[in-house]
Amino acid sequence: MYHVVAATTNPAKIKAIQLAFDDVFGAGQYRIEPVDVASGVSLQPIGNHETRTGSRQRVMEARQVRPEADFWVGVEAGIEENMTFAWMTIENPYIRGESRSASLMLPEVILQGIRDGRELGCEMAAITGNAEVKRQGGAIGVFTDGRLSRTSVYHQALLLALVPFHNAIYQQ
């Protein structure tokens, strides 16, 4: 059984990790341990580079906390121009897989709050009245009327990040 360390305690992110590992390795073939680690970047990462750095940093921190694990998974959401997206980083002791999620265009009222230094999650909580929105469907869930969610979009990107771990051509 694989020991998977999720470098997050966010339920939406953990559920996406679970779904991706179910799809690739099978249910019951792993256990997920959430750990609270720092991203090493700002609370609201801006730009592709800072967001990817945050995902990689979460994995590095998780590896230090749980060096005995089989996999470490980092998920970091960020803002680039007028879009929200996330980077996924997955490592085992030998290789790394990464993928960037789909992007969602944000409305100007939300972007103004971000430019003023607030996090997307705080802005979404303010407009929805739900303080837990970022731990649930996120902005994606709100703006797609539940057709997509943080979990569903992150699940797809995590599947892509897992490709090097089960496709032999990446291991040559």
N, C-alpha and C positions, 0 to 999 in steps of 0.2 A: 504494500500500500504506500502510495506516494504521500509525502509530507509537503504540503503546499503552504507557503507563508504568504498571506495577503498583506501587503504593506499599507493597510487601511483598516479602519473600523466602520466605514460607511456601508450600511446594508445594501444599497443599490449596487455598489461596486463589487461587494462580496458575492452577491447573487449572480452577477455577470461572470465572475470568475468561476463560480460553481457550474453554471450552464456550459461554459466553454470547456472545462475539464470533463464534464459529463459527456459532451459530444466527442471529444478526442480520445479520452482514456476509459470512459464508462463510469456510470454511477457506482459508487462503492469502492472505487479503485484508488481513492485519495482521501485525505482529510485536510480541510482548510483551517489554518490558524491565523486569525487576524492579529496584527500587531500595530500599535500606534507609533509611527516613526515620522521624523521630520522630512520635508521635501527639500529643504535647503534653498527654496525659492520663495518669492513673495506669496502672501496668502491668496492673491489673485494673479496667477502668472499671466504675463502679457507676451504674446508672440510665440512662434513655433519653438525657437531655441530654448527659452526659459521653461516652457511647458515640458518639452522633452527632457531637459535637464532635471526637472522635478521628478519625473517618472523614474529616470535612471537613479537619481539620488535616493528615492524611496527604496528601490531594490538594494542599493548598496547598504543602506541603514538596516534593512531587514536581514540581510546576510550577516551583518555583524551581531544582531540580536539573536538570530537562530541559524548559526552556521551549519548545523546538522541537517537542515531541510534538503529536500530534493529539488524544489522549485521555489523561486521568489517572484512575486508579481507586484508591479507598481502600476498605478493608474493615476494620471495627473490631468486635470481639466484646465483649460486655459482659454484665453481670448486672443484672437488675431484679427485685426481690423474690426469688422463688424460681425464676427462669427465666434461661436463657442465650439470647442472640439476637445479631444483628449488624446494623450499619448499612452500607449500600453507598452510596458517593458516586462518581459519574462526571461528569467535566467535559470539554468540549472548549473551544476558545477563546471560545465564544459562550453556551453553556447548561450547566445542571447537571441531572442526573437523580439521584434518590435513592430508596431503598427499604429497608425493614426486613425482615429475614428472619423466618421462622417461629421460634417459641420452644419451648424444651424445659424442662420442669419438672425441677429437680435434686433429688436425694435429700438429706435433712437432713445426712448425714455429710459431703457435699461442701460444702453451704452453711455448715456450722460452720467448715470450713477457710477459706472465703472471708471469713467474719466475723472470723476470726483474722488476716486480712491476707494470705492466700496466694492465688495465681492459680488459676483453674480448671484450666489445663493442668498445673500442679504437683500439684494434688489428683488429677487423672485419672491422671497418671503414677504416683503413689503407690499407687492402688488397682489399676491394671492391670499395673504393673511395666514399662510401655513408656514410656520417656522421650520418645519422639517422637510420642505420641498426638495432640498438638495440631497436628502437621505432617502428620497422616494423617487418619483418620476423625473424630477429636475425640470429645468426650463424646457427641455425637449418634450417631456410629458405634457406640460402646460400648453405649449404652443402647438402641439399636434393633437390636442384634445385626447390624449392617452393612446393614440395610434402607435406612437413610439415612446420609449422611455430611456432614461440614462442606462438602465440595465440592458435593454434590447440593443441599443447602439454600441455600448461597450462590449457586449457579448460578441457581436460580429467582429469588432476590431481585435478582441482577444483570440478568437478563432484564427485570425490571420497571423497574429503574433506567435501562435503555437505551431504554425506550419514547420519551422525548422526542427521541431522536436519529434515529428513523426514522419517526415518525408526524407527518405534516404539521400536524395541528391544534395541536401543542405549539409550533410554530414561527411561529404567526401573531402 
